[in-house]
Amino acid sequence: MERTTLSRPMAIALAFMAVIWVSPFAWLFSNAFDTAATGRLVWPQNFGIGNFTGAIGGDAGRMFLNSLLIAAGTATISVVVGAAAAYPLSRLRMPGKNALLWTLVLLRMLPSVGVLVPLYFAAQRSGLLNQFGVMLALSCLNLPFTLLLLKNFFDTVPIELEEAAYVDGASLWQIVTGIVLPMSRAGLAVVWFFSFTGAWNEFLLPLIFSRVEAAFPMSVGLYGAFGRMGAIDYGFLAAFSIIYAAPAVGVYFLLRRNMNTGFAGVGVKG
Amino acid sequence: MTSSKLQPATRRRWRGSSPRLTPYLFLLPVLVLFAGFKVYPYLYAAWLSLTKIIKGQTTFVGLGNYGRLATDPIFYKALSNTLIILITQVPLMLGLALLLAVAFNSALLKFRAFWRTAYFVPIVMGLVAYGILFSTLLNSHHGLVNFLLEAVGLPRVPWLADPVWAKVSIIIALTWHYTGNSAVIYLAQLQSIPGELYEAAEIDGATAWQRFWHITLPGLRPAITLTVVLSTIGTLQLFDEPYVLTNGGPNNATLTIGMYLYQNGFKYFDFGYASAIGYVLTGIIGVIALIQFRFLREKQA
């Protein structure tokens, strides 16, 4: 651990930064729990959870379920498809392996906004302009990250166990389901939850893919609710935002310890 | 990579249970997804960028869209907006992230859990939630920020309504959201710098600043390279924040290349032109990322 002391100017800079960073949260909570919220940062005058019940009572409940479906679906597809590919990539010397890994990384760098139009057409043509299409597209967006992370996890599972099982006559399927997957449970969970968070927060793809209001996830619905309102209902917006942010923040607290491995890949802009 | 000694046995196992094709069957879903959602759209976009819809018919126009782009003042406006945000926001964010990472790595920091929550929760907060939060806070008439400015005797600022301040608003929102992410990457790298280096430097009488400059910064170089390149790519693709906060306005002051692409594709339904913008954007990102990689790598050696 570095032993530099926190000098006074640095401490002041950090405290100043912290105030800026925290005040949006303070505002959010003070308005969400105030049934007569005015958008000011004050202690709630009419303390109550009316904003939350109001938000859930409206369309937010359905949107929450849509978001849950999209995020859980994306995470599951990512893990299943990613693990299937990462295992041979971890264990075998195959021709073109490095080329494949590099291609994946390079493709991640290509701007996804650049292929918005053809992606929309391709989905339209194959009947995927729906939530399943969103899941597939988002899984594909995550894949380079998923694949590299899972390959690294599989690399740490000792191969001797698998070889012993093979000598004892176990089939490949038995080895994968009996040894490899249970031993990489932690890695699979991390990847699942990261993909979940990424998909939960996604806005652009669901916006383009879900053309009927019944299919809107929370991100699209919240944006719509914001645009539609003439006079801003601060309490409602704040409560809606908190409900929307809660699952992703929950995942963060669940996986804090694994942050170094994961968020580096998920929170990247764009 | 697995150690090569173990490879033959593993290969036998894969061969023993099924034909040699098995590993490729495992890879098939990934390849299909990539073919369908990356490769095909890119090839299709290449074709689209050479076409234009004339009287309802998709017509081949050669490089017409690219020619139009080369003389389109709005495109240049979007390009310069994007570059302005890039060269101001990325250094600001990475500087703050570095400060945070060094503070977090210090044994003297108190209330660690509180700081961590304050800086890292924004990362996982969805774009729309924080976008709406900021557009409410920055509202000129009844936003919190102007209220606070007035309270301390400063004039109100037309945050989202003024061309310059609108860019500043976007930069503030981006920085609030992404700084923690870069700090995490720096923190991971900081923990790999051996503590003995600092101890030895301290014994030799190096000041805190000297230690930072000669040990911390060189040790962080790989992480800095990574964050500079990733943040640059992300900013060049910038779409979400201007879409939610300013919708590109006022008077196109926050129109980014990504927004212009979206507008052409999904507002004016000019798919050919939008695809051409996509290809030019890809080219710009490729060139800038390559230059950065070269530059930062060389400094490293």
Chai-1 contact restraints between the chains, C-beta under 6 A:
chainA,res_idxA,chainB,res_idxB,connection_type,confidence,min_distance_angstrom,max_distance_angstrom,comment,restraint_id
A,M1,B,A107,contact,1.0,0.0,6.0,A-B,restraint_1
A,M1,B,G195,contact,1.0,0.0,6.0,A-B,restraint_2
A,E2,B,N105,contact,1.0,0.0,6.0,A-B,restraint_3
A,E2,B,Y198,contact,1.0,0.0,6.0,A-B,restraint_4
A,R3,B,Y198,contact,1.0,0.0,6.0,A-B,restraint_5
A,T4,B,A208,contact,1.0,0.0,6.0,A-B,restraint_6
A,L6,B,S106,contact,1.0,0.0,6.0,A-B,restraint_7
A,L6,B,L108,contact,1.0,0.0,6.0,A-B,restraint_8
A,L14,B,A103,contact,1.0,0.0,6.0,A-B,restraint_9
A,A18,B,A118,contact,1.0,0.0,6.0,A-B,restraint_10
A,W21,B,A118,contact,1.0,0.0,6.0,A-B,restraint_11
A,W21,B,Y119,contact,1.0,0.0,6.0,A-B,restraint_12
A,V22,B,A118,contact,1.0,0.0,6.0,A-B,restraint_13
A,P24,B,L133,contact,1.0,0.0,6.0,A-B,restraint_14
A,W27,B,L144,contact,1.0,0.0,6.0,A-B,restraint_15
A,G39,B,H142,contact,1.0,0.0,6.0,A-B,restraint_16
A,L41,B,L144,contact,1.0,0.0,6.0,A-B,restraint_17
A,V81,B,P29,contact,1.0,0.0,6.0,A-B,restraint_18
A,V81,B,V30,contact,1.0,0.0,6.0,A-B,restraint_19
A,A84,B,F26,contact,1.0,0.0,6.0,A-B,restraint_20
A,A85,B,F26,contact,1.0,0.0,6.0,A-B,restraint_21
A,A85,B,L27,contact,1.0,0.0,6.0,A-B,restraint_22
A,A85,B,V30,contact,1.0,0.0,6.0,A-B,restraint_23
A,P88,B,P23,contact,1.0,0.0,6.0,A-B,restraint_24
A,P88,B,F26,contact,1.0,0.0,6.0,A-B,restraint_25
A,R91,B,T10,contact,1.0,0.0,6.0,A-B,restraint_26
A,L92,B,P23,contact,1.0,0.0,6.0,A-B,restraint_27
A,R93,B,Q7,contact,1.0,0.0,6.0,A-B,restraint_28
A,L107,B,K38,contact,1.0,0.0,6.0,A-B,restraint_29
A,M109,B,I233,contact,1.0,0.0,6.0,A-B,restraint_30
A,L110,B,T282,contact,1.0,0.0,6.0,A-B,restraint_31
A,P111,B,Q237,contact,1.0,0.0,6.0,A-B,restraint_32
A,P111,B,L281,contact,1.0,0.0,6.0,A-B,restraint_33
A,P111,B,T282,contact,1.0,0.0,6.0,A-B,restraint_34
A,V113,B,Q237,contact,1.0,0.0,6.0,A-B,restraint_35
A,V113,B,F239,contact,1.0,0.0,6.0,A-B,restraint_36
A,V113,B,G258,contact,1.0,0.0,6.0,A-B,restraint_37
A,V113,B,L261,contact,1.0,0.0,6.0,A-B,restraint_38
A,G114,B,G278,contact,1.0,0.0,6.0,A-B,restraint_39
A,G114,B,L281,contact,1.0,0.0,6.0,A-B,restraint_40
A,G114,B,T282,contact,1.0,0.0,6.0,A-B,restraint_41
A,V115,B,P41,contact,1.0,0.0,6.0,A-B,restraint_42
A,V115,B,Y42,contact,1.0,0.0,6.0,A-B,restraint_43
A,V115,B,A45,contact,1.0,0.0,6.0,A-B,restraint_44
A,L116,B,G265,contact,1.0,0.0,6.0,A-B,restraint_45
A,V117,B,G265,contact,1.0,0.0,6.0,A-B,restraint_46
A,V117,B,F271,contact,1.0,0.0,6.0,A-B,restraint_47
A,V117,B,A274,contact,1.0,0.0,6.0,A-B,restraint_48
A,V117,B,S275,contact,1.0,0.0,6.0,A-B,restraint_49
A,P118,B,P41,contact,1.0,0.0,6.0,A-B,restraint_50
A,P118,B,Y44,contact,1.0,0.0,6.0,A-B,restraint_51
A,P118,B,A45,contact,1.0,0.0,6.0,A-B,restraint_52
A,L119,B,P41,contact,1.0,0.0,6.0,A-B,restraint_53
A,A122,B,P41,contact,1.0,0.0,6.0,A-B,restraint_54
A,A137,B,F37,contact,1.0,0.0,6.0,A-B,restraint_55
A,C140,B,L33,contact,1.0,0.0,6.0,A-B,restraint_56
A,C140,B,F37,contact,1.0,0.0,6.0,A-B,restraint_57
A,I159,B,L6,contact,1.0,0.0,6.0,A-B,restraint_58
A,E163,B,A9,contact,1.0,0.0,6.0,A-B,restraint_59
A,Y166,B,R13,contact,1.0,0.0,6.0,A-B,restraint_60
A,S171,B,S17,contact,1.0,0.0,6.0,A-B,restraint_61
A,L172,B,S17,contact,1.0,0.0,6.0,A-B,restraint_62
A,T197,B,V124,contact,1.0,0.0,6.0,A-B,restraint_63
A,N201,B,G126,contact,1.0,0.0,6.0,A-B,restraint_64
A,F203,B,L127,contact,1.0,0.0,6.0,A-B,restraint_65
A,F203,B,V128,contact,1.0,0.0,6.0,A-B,restraint_66
A,F203,B,D240,contact,1.0,0.0,6.0,A-B,restraint_67
A,S219,B,G126,contact,1.0,0.0,6.0,A-B,restraint_68
A,S219,B,V128,contact,1.0,0.0,6.0,A-B,restraint_69
A,L222,B,V128,contact,1.0,0.0,6.0,A-B,restraint_70
A,Y223,B,V128,contact,1.0,0.0,6.0,A-B,restraint_71
A,F226,B,I132,contact,1.0,0.0,6.0,A-B,restraint_72
A,S241,B,A129,contact,1.0,0.0,6.0,A-B,restraint_73
A,Y244,B,A129,contact,1.0,0.0,6.0,A-B,restraint_74
A,A245,B,M125,contact,1.0,0.0,6.0,A-B,restraint_75
A,A245,B,A129,contact,1.0,0.0,6.0,A-B,restraint_76
A,A248,B,V124,contact,1.0,0.0,6.0,A-B,restraint_77
A,V249,B,V121,contact,1.0,0.0,6.0,A-B,restraint_78
A,V249,B,V124,contact,1.0,0.0,6.0,A-B,restraint_79
A,Y252,B,V124,contact,1.0,0.0,6.0,A-B,restraint_80
A,M259,B,V184,contact,1.0,0.0,6.0,A-B,restraint_81
A,N260,B,A188,contact,1.0,0.0,6.0,A-B,restraint_82
A,F263,B,V184,contact,1.0,0.0,6.0,A-B,restraint_83
A,A264,B,I185,contact,1.0,0.0,6.0,A-B,restraint_84
A,G267,B,I123,contact,1.0,0.0,6.0,A-B,restraint_85
A,G267,B,N181,contact,1.0,0.0,6.0,A-B,restraint_86
A,V268,B,L230,contact,1.0,0.0,6.0,A-B,restraint_87
A,V268,B,G234,contact,1.0,0.0,6.0,A-B,restraint_88
A,K269,B,G234,contact,1.0,0.0,6.0,A-B,restraint_89
A,G270,B,G234,contact,1.0,0.0,6.0,A-B,restraint_90
A,G270,B,Q237,contact,1.0,0.0,6.0,A-B,restraint_91
